[in-house]
Amino acid sequence: QVQLVESGGGLVQAGGSLRLSCAASGSIFRFVAMGWYRQAPGSERESVAFITPGGTTTYADSVKGRFTISRDNAKNTVYLQMNSLKPEDTAIYYCNRGGQPWGYWGQGTQVTVSS
């Protein structure tokens, strides 16, 4: 089972930036697409961004042009650079396999954007 540990969240004012990190265990990391997901209070978990093993990225329309996903296969780590944050970005952010999440999740990292 791959262990997923997210970090980097916090409280930020609207317009600010945060960089999230997700450290994954196991040698499978470099062979799978990875993704960031988020869940706001009272809402379903939604996908935010995906990155393939080769570095091709896709984004939800709501974050295009503001968020950037990247990965470092040597460090088994995936990142999410979040700029121009909005209050509606407030959520717990999780990483997991891109497109087909494994059946378990890390603890996530809380992102709170104040207006």
C-alpha positions as a Markdown table, in Angstrom:
| # | Residue | x | y | z |
|---|---|---|---|---|
| 1 | Gln | 0.0 | 0.0 | 0.0 |
| 2 | Val | 1.3 | 3.4 | -1.0 |
| 3 | Gln | 1.5 | 5.9 | 1.9 |
| 4 | Leu | 0.5 | 9.4 | 1.1 |
| 5 | Val | 1.5 | 12.4 | 3.2 |
| 6 | Glu | 0.3 | 15.8 | 2.3 |
| 7 | Ser | 1.7 | 19.1 | 3.7 |
| 8 | Gly | 2.0 | 22.8 | 3.0 |
| 9 | Gly | -1.5 | 24.0 | 3.7 |
| 10 | Gly | -2.4 | 27.0 | 5.8 |
| 11 | Leu | -4.4 | 30.2 | 6.2 |
| 12 | Val | -3.8 | 32.8 | 3.5 |
| 13 | Gln | -5.6 | 35.9 | 2.3 |
| 14 | Ala | -7.3 | 36.0 | -1.1 |
| 15 | Gly | -4.8 | 36.6 | -3.8 |
| 16 | Gly | -2.1 | 34.8 | -1.9 |
| 17 | Ser | -0.1 | 31.7 | -2.7 |
| 18 | Leu | 0.6 | 28.3 | -1.2 |
| 19 | Arg | 2.7 | 25.3 | -2.3 |
| 20 | Leu | 1.4 | 21.9 | -1.3 |
| 21 | Ser | 3.6 | 18.8 | -1.3 |
| 22 | Cys | 2.7 | 15.1 | -1.3 |
| 23 | Ala | 5.3 | 12.5 | -0.4 |
| 24 | Ala | 4.5 | 9.0 | -1.5 |
| 25 | Ser | 6.1 | 5.8 | -0.5 |
| 26 | Gly | 6.9 | 2.9 | -2.8 |
| 27 | Ser | 8.6 | 2.4 | -6.1 |
| 28 | Ile | 5.4 | 2.5 | -8.1 |
| 29 | Phe | 5.2 | 6.3 | -7.9 |
| 30 | Arg | 7.2 | 7.1 | -11.0 |
| 31 | Phe | 5.0 | 4.8 | -13.1 |
| 32 | Val | 1.6 | 6.2 | -12.3 |
| 33 | Ala | -0.3 | 9.4 | -12.9 |
| 34 | Met | -0.8 | 11.4 | -9.7 |
| 35 | Gly | -3.4 | 14.0 | -8.9 |
| 36 | Trp | -4.6 | 16.5 | -6.4 |
| 37 | Tyr | -8.1 | 16.5 | -5.1 |
| 38 | Arg | -10.0 | 18.6 | -2.7 |
| 39 | Gln | -13.1 | 18.5 | -0.5 |
| 40 | Ala | -14.8 | 21.5 | 0.8 |
| 41 | Pro | -17.2 | 21.3 | 3.8 |
| 42 | Gly | -20.5 | 19.8 | 2.8 |
| 43 | Ser | -19.3 | 19.0 | -0.7 |
| 44 | Glu | -18.1 | 16.0 | -2.6 |
| 45 | Arg | -14.4 | 15.4 | -3.2 |
| 46 | Glu | -13.4 | 16.8 | -6.6 |
| 47 | Ser | -10.3 | 16.5 | -8.8 |
| 48 | Val | -8.1 | 19.6 | -9.1 |
| 49 | Ala | -5.1 | 18.6 | -11.3 |
| 50 | Phe | -3.4 | 15.5 | -12.7 |
| 51 | Ile | 0.1 | 14.8 | -14.0 |
| 52 | Thr | 1.2 | 11.8 | -15.9 |
| 53 | Pro | 4.5 | 10.0 | -15.3 |
| 54 | Gly | 5.9 | 11.9 | -18.3 |
| 55 | Gly | 4.7 | 15.3 | -17.0 |
| 56 | Thr | 1.6 | 16.0 | -19.0 |
| 57 | Thr | -0.9 | 18.0 | -16.9 |
| 58 | Thr | -4.6 | 18.6 | -16.8 |
| 59 | Tyr | -6.6 | 20.9 | -14.6 |
| 60 | Ala | -10.1 | 21.6 | -13.5 |
| 61 | Asp | -11.6 | 24.6 | -15.2 |
| 62 | Ser | -11.9 | 26.3 | -11.8 |
| 63 | Val | -8.1 | 26.4 | -11.2 |
| 64 | Lys | -6.7 | 26.7 | -14.7 |
| 65 | Gly | -4.2 | 29.5 | -15.0 |
| 66 | Arg | -3.8 | 29.7 | -11.2 |
| 67 | Phe | -2.6 | 26.3 | -10.1 |
| 68 | Thr | 0.4 | 24.3 | -11.3 |
| 69 | Ile | 1.0 | 20.6 | -10.6 |
| 70 | Ser | 4.5 | 19.1 | -10.9 |
| 71 | Arg | 6.3 | 16.1 | -9.7 |
| 72 | Asp | 9.8 | 14.9 | -8.8 |
| 73 | Asn | 10.1 | 11.2 | -9.4 |
| 74 | Ala | 13.5 | 11.0 | -7.7 |
| 75 | Lys | 11.8 | 12.2 | -4.5 |
| 76 | Asn | 8.5 | 10.4 | -4.9 |
| 77 | Thr | 6.8 | 13.8 | -4.5 |
| 78 | Val | 4.1 | 15.7 | -6.2 |
| 79 | Tyr | 3.5 | 19.4 | -5.8 |
| 80 | Leu | 0.7 | 21.9 | -6.3 |
| 81 | Gln | 1.6 | 25.5 | -6.6 |
| 82 | Met | -1.5 | 27.6 | -5.9 |
| 83 | Asn | -1.5 | 31.3 | -6.9 |
| 84 | Ser | -4.2 | 33.9 | -6.9 |
| 85 | Leu | -6.1 | 32.0 | -4.3 |
| 86 | Lys | -9.8 | 32.6 | -3.8 |
| 87 | Pro | -12.1 | 31.9 | -0.8 |
| 88 | Glu | -13.8 | 29.2 | -2.9 |
| 89 | Asp | -10.5 | 27.3 | -2.9 |
| 90 | Thr | -10.9 | 26.6 | 0.8 |
| 91 | Ala | -10.9 | 22.8 | 1.3 |
| 92 | Ile | -8.9 | 19.9 | 2.5 |
| 93 | Tyr | -6.5 | 18.9 | -0.3 |
| 94 | Tyr | -5.4 | 15.4 | -0.9 |
| 95 | Cys | -3.1 | 13.6 | -3.3 |
| 96 | Asn | -3.8 | 10.2 | -4.8 |
| 97 | Arg | -3.4 | 8.3 | -8.1 |
| 98 | Gly | -4.6 | 10.5 | -10.9 |
| 99 | Gly | -7.9 | 9.5 | -12.4 |
| 100 | Gln | -8.3 | 6.2 | -10.5 |
| 101 | Pro | -7.6 | 6.9 | -6.8 |
| 102 | Trp | -6.4 | 4.1 | -4.7 |
| 103 | Gly | -9.0 | 3.0 | -2.2 |
| 104 | Tyr | -7.3 | 4.9 | 0.7 |
| 105 | Trp | -6.4 | 8.5 | 1.3 |
| 106 | Gly | -3.9 | 10.4 | 3.4 |
| 107 | Gln | -4.8 | 12.9 | 6.1 |
| 108 | Gly | -4.9 | 15.8 | 3.6 |
| 109 | Thr | -3.8 | 19.3 | 4.3 |
| 110 | Gln | -6.2 | 22.2 | 5.1 |
| 111 | Val | -6.2 | 25.2 | 2.9 |
| 112 | Thr | -8.2 | 28.2 | 4.1 |
| 113 | Val | -8.5 | 31.4 | 2.1 |
| 114 | Ser | -9.9 | 34.4 | 3.8 |
| 115 | Ser | -11.6 | 37.2 | 1.9 |
